[in-house]
Amino acid sequence: MEGSMSGTWGFTTSRPTDARYGDDVAKYAMSNGEQGLKTFVREVLQNSNDARLDNDDPAQVTFRLETLEGDDLKAYLNALDINTWSDHASLAADTESGEHISEAMARIEDEKSLRVLTIEDQNTQGLLGAETADQSNFTALVRDVLFSSKSGDTSGGSYGLGKAVLWLYSGLSMVLFNSSLSEPTPRDDSPRLIGRTRLPTHKSSDGDTVYQGHGWFGNVDADESGARPESLWGDEARQFADDLKLSRPDSPGTSIQVVDFRVPTAEERLADEELADKITEKAIEWFWPAIYRGNLEVTVETDTETKSASIAEYPRYTPFTTCLNDRTAATDELTEAGDVVEKPITLTIPAKTDESGSTEGDLDLLVRRANPDERYQRNSVAFVRGAGMVVEYYDRDKVVVGNEDFHAVLLGGRARPWGTGDNPSDVDDVVEEFLTTAEPPQHDEWRRTESLANTYKQGFRTAVEGIKPDVTDTLRELVAPNVDRGSTGPERLGNRFKIGSKRRSGSTSRESPSSQRVTGDTDIAFDETYDHWQFEGEVEPLSDRNEIRQVTVSLVRMAEERATNDRLPVRNISSDTTGVSISLPDENGVQVGRLDPPPGTTSLTFEGTSEEDMRRVETRLKVSVAVAERRDN
């Protein structure tokens, strides 16, 4: 091409379209990097699963780990135009992230080896869309780091943030893409190849030019300094793909290569075989619904072996798939091991801000009584919607009485009729959209989100925050049907606390002085998987003449066994107590959990989590309870 150079790096001197969100992306990427391979595997497979073509074949995803050495490494780095890239990386070395990249470069030079991870998917759409399109697969994955262009209400996410982890897991912050398009948009001469690196902002050696740090590998217009390079196409792209170990089969889809792949939080670099095991385990753990239904196939390859993420290879997920298999033969009670019971959970969805979408739908809870040897994720509920990914494993061990252990699946949205042979209804589609909007960028729970607040009218919080209490109540009926939990009070009184009554704003009722007391039990522990604190508790007045008017839960950071003024925000809170109103107000600029029970409440339980706590500072639970004389006395 006249006036252009192919297969080289170009760095923009103008601010890219997503640069104003750079801090948000970095914050998101780092917080999720702390979760190890879980986030990486979830995000990668979610993208491929969402891009599956509309046919009867599965999306096929292969993770391929390869270590390059000797002549192979030299040829690879030459094709990668590493010298141009290194010049820019060196200019950015005086920043924190630039220093990390310099350390990776020195390690590669010292070890004379480079590990690359290639993720190849087939039977997917490919990187459709023009270089400058506002919304497209290409734009969302390659050009705009923050935005998403996923279509359909069943896509795994609505934020598009997750792709940032691709660069986070590259020691050089460099990712290459080679794609065979499923349709000629924008061109019919696939494959399409492009790379992207995310370096810190840096200046040229003479200080006259400022580069924004976003660099692309592709066709560079030699006559337009600082312009963004565009994709390589056709035979030229195919040749570079061969040299970059990025060739792909003649099938629609995309191959993504993470250069110098490593796990940011690992204390030492894991061997390929160990990495392959972990990737395979995470794939089946979070995508067994899509794999079970035949919509997704996942394999992991190293130089020595090929592993498959399948139910046959990982039978510990069989209890969950059996819930779907035996759904049509569901019983009324969990009498024997293997019995499956189906119960609906009503979800009332408010109207959107445009007045559309108000409906009452169902989530279907499938509960299977466990065999004694079925210990993995025992007494957990897998939350699933139409995307085929497990959003969350909800631990309900505390509702089990005796040996009535279980496994359960909560099916929502377009996943609700799975196992029945029926198709999703129009109401299921509305529920699917609501649940999708209720997922944060990590897609790891259903809760109040900014998107939910902006899309739906009043009532959305009650709807989404009522799911877990309703699931707990239903499970308690099934696995603890004969237990009177309200007559004897708390059985464990680990942390007793005295809390004086206080008058609520606007209250006209007579309230007792601070000699009024409550008793209860609280527990707080750090969850290593999600990097947050989990807490729970139950409270009741010491006197039978009193009732609970309000409970406020806050999280206090400690220092040398003494409380500080530092507070950790409460992320969510729920209650199994019937009729409790839940809110998350700010107190002194920090979000707390508040529970307002109905009149006559004499015992109240709660549970919740904090925001992510990367500092992992010792944190204790502060529970403030307002009690007053019962209204019926």
Secondary structure as the mmCIF struct_conf table of DSSP 4:
data_model
#
loop_
_struct_conf.conf_type_id
_struct_conf.id
_struct_conf.beg_label_comp_id
_struct_conf.beg_label_asym_id
_struct_conf.beg_label_seq_id
_struct_conf.end_label_comp_id
_struct_conf.end_label_asym_id
_struct_conf.end_label_seq_id
TURN_TY1_P TURN_TY1_P1 GLU A 2 GLY A 3
STRN STRN1 SER A 4 PHE A 11
BEND BEND1 THR A 13 SER A 14
TURN_TY1_P TURN_TY1_P2 THR A 17 ASP A 18
HELX_RH_3T_P HELX_RH_3T_P1 ALA A 19 TYR A 21
HELX_RH_AL_P HELX_RH_AL_P1 GLY A 22 GLY A 33
TURN_TY1_P TURN_TY1_P3 GLU A 34 GLY A 36
HELX_RH_AL_P HELX_RH_AL_P2 LEU A 37 ASP A 50
TURN_TY1_P TURN_TY1_P4 ALA A 51 ALA A 51
STRN STRN2 ARG A 52 ARG A 52
BEND BEND2 ASP A 54 ASP A 57
HELX_LH_PP_P HELX_LH_PP_P1 PRO A 58 PRO A 58
STRN STRN3 ALA A 59 GLU A 69
HELX_RH_AL_P HELX_RH_AL_P3 GLY A 70 ALA A 79
TURN_TY1_P TURN_TY1_P5 LEU A 80 ASP A 81
HELX_RH_AL_P HELX_RH_AL_P4 ILE A 82 LEU A 91
TURN_TY1_P TURN_TY1_P6 ALA A 92 ASP A 94
BEND BEND3 THR A 95 THR A 95
HELX_RH_AL_P HELX_RH_AL_P5 GLU A 96 GLU A 111
TURN_TY1_P TURN_TY1_P7 LYS A 112 LYS A 112
STRN STRN4 SER A 113 GLN A 122
BEND BEND4 ASN A 123 ASN A 123
STRN STRN5 THR A 124 THR A 124
BEND BEND5 LEU A 127 LEU A 127
BEND BEND6 GLY A 129 GLY A 129
TURN_TY1_P TURN_TY1_P8 GLU A 131 THR A 132
BEND BEND7 ASP A 134 SER A 136
HELX_RH_AL_P HELX_RH_AL_P6 ASN A 137 PHE A 138
HELX_RH_PI_P HELX_RH_PI_P1 THR A 139 ARG A 143
BEND BEND8 VAL A 145 LEU A 146
BEND BEND9 GLY A 152 GLY A 152
TURN_TY1_P TURN_TY1_P9 ASP A 153 THR A 154
BEND BEND10 SER A 155 GLY A 156
BEND BEND11 SER A 158 TYR A 159
TURN_TY1_P TURN_TY1_P10 GLY A 162 LYS A 163
HELX_RH_AL_P HELX_RH_AL_P7 ALA A 164 LEU A 168
TURN_TY1_P TURN_TY1_P11 TYR A 169 TYR A 169
STRN STRN6 SER A 170 SER A 170
TURN_TY1_P TURN_TY1_P12 GLY A 171 LEU A 172
BEND BEND12 SER A 173 SER A 173
STRN STRN7 MET A 174 SER A 180
BEND BEND13 SER A 182 GLU A 183
BEND BEND14 THR A 185 PRO A 186
BEND BEND15 ASP A 188 ASP A 189
STRN STRN8 ARG A 192 ARG A 198
HELX_LH_PP_P HELX_LH_PP_P2 LEU A 199 THR A 201
STRN STRN9 HIS A 202 LYS A 203
TURN_TY1_P TURN_TY1_P13 SER A 205 ASP A 206
BEND BEND16 GLY A 207 ASP A 208
STRN STRN10 VAL A 210 TYR A 211
BEND BEND17 GLY A 213 GLY A 213
STRN STRN11 HIS A 214 ASP A 221
TURN_TY1_P TURN_TY1_P14 ALA A 222 ASP A 223
BEND BEND18 GLU A 224 GLU A 224
TURN_TY1_P TURN_TY1_P15 SER A 225 GLY A 226
HELX_LH_PP_P HELX_LH_PP_P3 ALA A 227 PRO A 229
STRN STRN12 GLU A 230 GLU A 230
STRN STRN13 LEU A 232 TRP A 233
HELX_RH_AL_P HELX_RH_AL_P8 GLY A 234 ASP A 243
TURN_TY1_P TURN_TY1_P16 LEU A 244 LYS A 245
BEND BEND19 ASP A 250 PRO A 252
STRN STRN14 GLY A 253 VAL A 259
TURN_TY1_P TURN_TY1_P17 ASP A 260 ASP A 260
STRN STRN15 PHE A 261 PHE A 261
TURN_TY1_P TURN_TY1_P18 PRO A 264 THR A 265
BEND BEND20 GLU A 267 GLU A 268
HELX_LH_PP_P HELX_LH_PP_P4 ARG A 269 ALA A 271
HELX_RH_AL_P HELX_RH_AL_P9 ASP A 272 TYR A 292
TURN_TY1_P TURN_TY1_P19 ARG A 293 GLY A 294
BEND BEND21 ASN A 295 ASN A 295
STRN STRN16 LEU A 296 GLU A 301
BEND BEND22 ASP A 303 THR A 304
STRN STRN17 THR A 306 SER A 308
TURN_TY1_P TURN_TY1_P20 ILE A 311 GLU A 313
HELX_RH_3T_P HELX_RH_3T_P2 PRO A 315 TYR A 317
HELX_RH_AL_P HELX_RH_AL_P10 THR A 318 ASN A 325
TURN_TY1_P TURN_TY1_P21 ASP A 326 ASP A 326
HELX_RH_3T_P HELX_RH_3T_P3 ARG A 327 ALA A 329
STRN STRN18 THR A 331 THR A 331
BEND BEND23 ASP A 332 GLU A 333
BEND BEND24 GLU A 336 GLU A 336
TURN_TY1_P TURN_TY1_P22 ALA A 337 GLY A 338
STRN STRN19 VAL A 340 ILE A 349
HELX_LH_PP_P HELX_LH_PP_P5 PRO A 350 ALA A 351
STRN STRN20 LYS A 352 LYS A 352
TURN_TY1_P TURN_TY1_P23 THR A 353 ASP A 354
BEND BEND25 GLU A 355 GLU A 355
STRN STRN21 THR A 359 ARG A 369
HELX_LH_PP_P HELX_LH_PP_P6 ALA A 370 ASN A 371
TURN_TY1_P TURN_TY1_P24 PRO A 372 ASP A 373
TURN_TY1_P TURN_TY1_P25 TYR A 376 ASN A 379
STRN STRN22 SER A 380 VAL A 384
TURN_TY1_P TURN_TY1_P26 GLY A 386 ALA A 387
BEND BEND26 MET A 389 MET A 389
STRN STRN23 VAL A 390 ASP A 395
HELX_RH_3T_P HELX_RH_3T_P4 ASP A 397 VAL A 399
TURN_TY1_P TURN_TY1_P27 GLY A 402 ASN A 403
STRN STRN24 PHE A 406 LEU A 411
HELX_RH_3T_P HELX_RH_3T_P5 GLY A 413 ALA A 415
TURN_TY1_P TURN_TY1_P28 ARG A 416 GLY A 421
HELX_LH_PP_P HELX_LH_PP_P7 ASP A 422 SER A 425
HELX_RH_AL_P HELX_RH_AL_P11 ASP A 426 THR A 437
TURN_TY1_P TURN_TY1_P29 ALA A 438 ALA A 438
TURN_TY1_P TURN_TY1_P30 PRO A 441 GLN A 442
HELX_RH_AL_P HELX_RH_AL_P12 GLU A 450 THR A 455
STRN STRN25 TYR A 456 TYR A 456
TURN_TY1_P TURN_TY1_P31 GLN A 458 GLY A 459
HELX_RH_AL_P HELX_RH_AL_P13 PHE A 460 GLU A 465
TURN_TY1_P TURN_TY1_P32 GLY A 466 GLY A 466
HELX_RH_AL_P HELX_RH_AL_P14 ILE A 467 VAL A 479
BEND BEND27 ALA A 480 ALA A 480
TURN_TY1_P TURN_TY1_P33 PRO A 481 ASN A 482
TURN_TY1_P TURN_TY1_P34 ARG A 485 SER A 487
BEND BEND28 THR A 488 THR A 488
BEND BEND29 GLU A 491 GLU A 491
BEND BEND30 GLY A 494 ASN A 495
HELX_LH_PP_P HELX_LH_PP_P8 ARG A 503 ARG A 504
TURN_TY1_P TURN_TY1_P35 SER A 505 GLY A 506
BEND BEND31 SER A 509 SER A 509
TURN_TY1_P TURN_TY1_P36 SER A 514 SER A 515
STRN STRN26 VAL A 518 ASP A 527
TURN_TY1_P TURN_TY1_P37 GLU A 528 ASP A 531
STRN STRN27 HIS A 532 PRO A 541
BEND BEND32 LEU A 542 SER A 543
TURN_TY1_P TURN_TY1_P38 ASP A 544 ARG A 545
STRN STRN28 ASN A 546 ALA A 559
TURN_TY1_P TURN_TY1_P39 GLU A 560 GLU A 561
STRN STRN29 ARG A 562 LEU A 568
HELX_LH_PP_P HELX_LH_PP_P9 PRO A 569 PRO A 569
STRN STRN30 VAL A 570 SER A 574
BEND BEND33 THR A 577 THR A 577
TURN_TY1_P TURN_TY1_P40 THR A 578 GLY A 579
STRN STRN31 SER A 581 SER A 583
STRN STRN32 ASP A 586 GLU A 587
TURN_TY1_P TURN_TY1_P41 ASN A 588 GLY A 589
STRN STRN33 VAL A 590 GLN A 591
STRN STRN34 GLY A 593 ASP A 596
HELX_LH_PP_P HELX_LH_PP_P10 PRO A 597 PRO A 598
TURN_TY1_P TURN_TY1_P42 PRO A 599 GLY A 600
STRN STRN35 LEU A 604 SER A 610
BEND BEND34 GLU A 611 GLU A 611
HELX_LH_PP_P HELX_LH_PP_P11 GLU A 612 GLU A 612
TURN_TY1_P TURN_TY1_P43 MET A 614 ARG A 615
STRN STRN36 THR A 619 GLU A 629
TURN_TY1_P TURN_TY1_P44 ARG A 631 ASP A 632
#
